[in-house]
């Protein structure tokens, strides 16, 4: 019983955010999700414009220009989940964004600068309200 009481008083906080991976190598699509990735939430995607990336082997939603990007899942304009599409090198940064609880305004200002996906002028922002 003494061990349980001591464990409850431990001030350490668990901050690691687990992730899931999906690799569709036949079409060149690799996705990593962290946090709450739920189709019912509002989403905002930041995508590298089509001609700016060399890998033209995959596309998202039938749009061949969307082959690398970051999809933010929002709840009350706060980022609660992130899906990285062909951008696995940003996993650590995605965890940081979730840990710091990034809050967005209605215009989604600043999303292009949350993660170093590509030069800002190459990026395109698209959003959808949840299902």
C-alpha positions as CSV (number, residue, x, y, z in Angstrom):
1,X,0.0,0.0,0.0
2,X,2.9,2.3,0.7
3,X,4.2,2.0,-2.8
4,X,0.9,3.0,-4.3
5,X,0.7,6.1,-2.2
6,X,4.2,7.1,-3.1
7,X,3.4,6.5,-6.8
8,X,0.4,8.9,-6.6
9,X,2.7,11.6,-5.3
10,X,5.2,11.4,-8.1
11,X,5.3,14.8,-9.8
12,X,6.6,13.5,-13.2
13,X,4.3,14.1,-16.1
14,X,4.2,11.7,-19.1
15,X,4.6,13.9,-22.2
16,X,5.4,11.4,-25.0
17,X,2.7,11.5,-27.7
18,X,2.4,8.1,-29.4
19,X,1.9,8.0,-33.2
20,X,0.4,5.6,-35.8
21,X,1.9,4.9,-39.2
22,X,0.3,3.9,-42.5
23,X,2.4,3.1,-45.5
24,X,0.8,2.6,-48.9
25,X,4.1,2.0,-50.8
26,X,2.3,1.0,-54.1
27,X,1.2,4.6,-54.5
28,X,4.0,6.3,-52.6
29,X,1.9,7.4,-49.6
30,X,3.3,7.4,-46.1
31,X,1.2,8.9,-43.3
32,X,1.9,9.4,-39.6
33,X,-0.8,10.5,-37.2
34,X,-0.4,12.0,-33.7
35,X,-3.0,13.1,-31.3
36,X,-6.7,13.0,-32.0
37,X,-7.1,12.3,-35.7
38,X,-10.9,12.1,-36.2
39,X,-13.0,12.8,-39.3
40,X,-15.7,14.5,-37.2
41,X,-13.3,17.4,-36.4
42,X,-12.6,20.4,-38.5
43,X,-9.4,20.0,-40.6
44,X,-7.0,22.4,-42.1
45,X,-4.4,21.1,-44.5
46,X,-1.2,22.8,-45.5
47,X,0.1,21.3,-48.8
48,X,3.1,21.8,-50.9
49,X,1.9,23.0,-54.4
50,X,2.1,20.4,-57.1
51,X,5.0,21.5,-59.2
52,X,7.3,22.3,-56.3
53,X,7.9,18.7,-55.1
54,X,9.8,16.1,-57.1
55,X,7.8,13.0,-55.8
56,X,4.7,13.0,-58.2
57,X,3.9,9.3,-57.3
58,X,0.9,9.9,-55.1
59,X,-2.1,12.2,-54.6
60,X,-4.7,12.9,-52.0
61,X,-8.4,13.0,-52.8
62,X,-7.9,12.7,-56.5
63,X,-5.8,15.9,-56.6
64,X,-2.4,15.0,-58.1
65,X,-1.0,18.3,-56.8
66,X,-1.3,17.2,-53.1
67,X,1.6,14.8,-52.5
68,X,3.1,16.2,-49.3
69,X,1.4,18.0,-46.5
70,X,0.3,18.4,-42.9
71,X,-3.4,18.1,-41.9
72,X,-4.3,19.7,-38.6
73,X,-7.3,18.5,-36.6
74,X,-9.0,21.2,-34.7
75,X,-11.4,21.3,-31.7
76,X,-12.5,24.8,-30.7
77,X,-9.8,26.2,-33.0
78,X,-7.1,24.4,-31.0
79,X,-4.8,21.8,-32.7
80,X,-5.6,18.4,-31.1
81,X,-4.3,16.1,-33.8
82,X,-1.9,16.1,-36.8
83,X,-1.6,13.9,-39.8
84,X,1.7,14.0,-41.7
85,X,1.4,13.0,-45.4
86,X,4.8,12.1,-46.9
87,X,6.4,14.4,-44.2
88,X,7.7,11.9,-41.6
89,X,10.7,14.1,-40.9
90,X,8.3,16.5,-39.1
91,X,7.1,14.0,-36.4
92,X,9.1,15.6,-33.6
93,X,7.8,19.1,-34.5
94,X,4.2,17.7,-34.7
95,X,4.5,16.4,-31.2
96,X,5.8,19.9,-30.1
97,X,2.8,21.6,-31.7
98,X,0.4,19.3,-29.8
99,X,2.3,19.7,-26.5
100,X,2.2,23.5,-26.7
101,X,-1.5,23.6,-27.6
102,X,-1.4,25.8,-30.6
103,X,-4.6,28.0,-30.9
104,X,-5.6,29.3,-34.3
105,X,-7.7,32.2,-35.4
106,X,-10.5,32.0,-37.9
107,X,-8.2,32.9,-40.8
108,X,-5.8,30.0,-40.0
109,X,-3.0,32.6,-39.9
110,X,0.3,31.1,-39.1
111,X,-0.4,27.5,-40.1
112,X,2.1,27.6,-42.9
113,X,4.8,28.5,-40.3
114,X,4.0,25.9,-37.7
115,X,6.2,23.3,-39.4
116,X,9.1,23.7,-41.9
117,X,7.3,21.8,-44.7
118,X,8.6,24.0,-47.6
119,X,9.2,27.7,-48.4
120,X,6.0,29.6,-47.5
121,X,5.3,30.6,-51.1
122,X,5.1,27.0,-52.1
123,X,2.4,26.2,-49.6
124,X,-1.4,26.1,-50.1
125,X,-4.0,26.0,-47.2
126,X,-7.3,24.0,-47.5
127,X,-9.9,23.4,-44.8
128,X,-13.0,21.3,-44.2
129,X,-15.6,21.4,-41.5
130,X,-15.9,18.1,-39.7
131,X,-18.3,15.3,-40.7
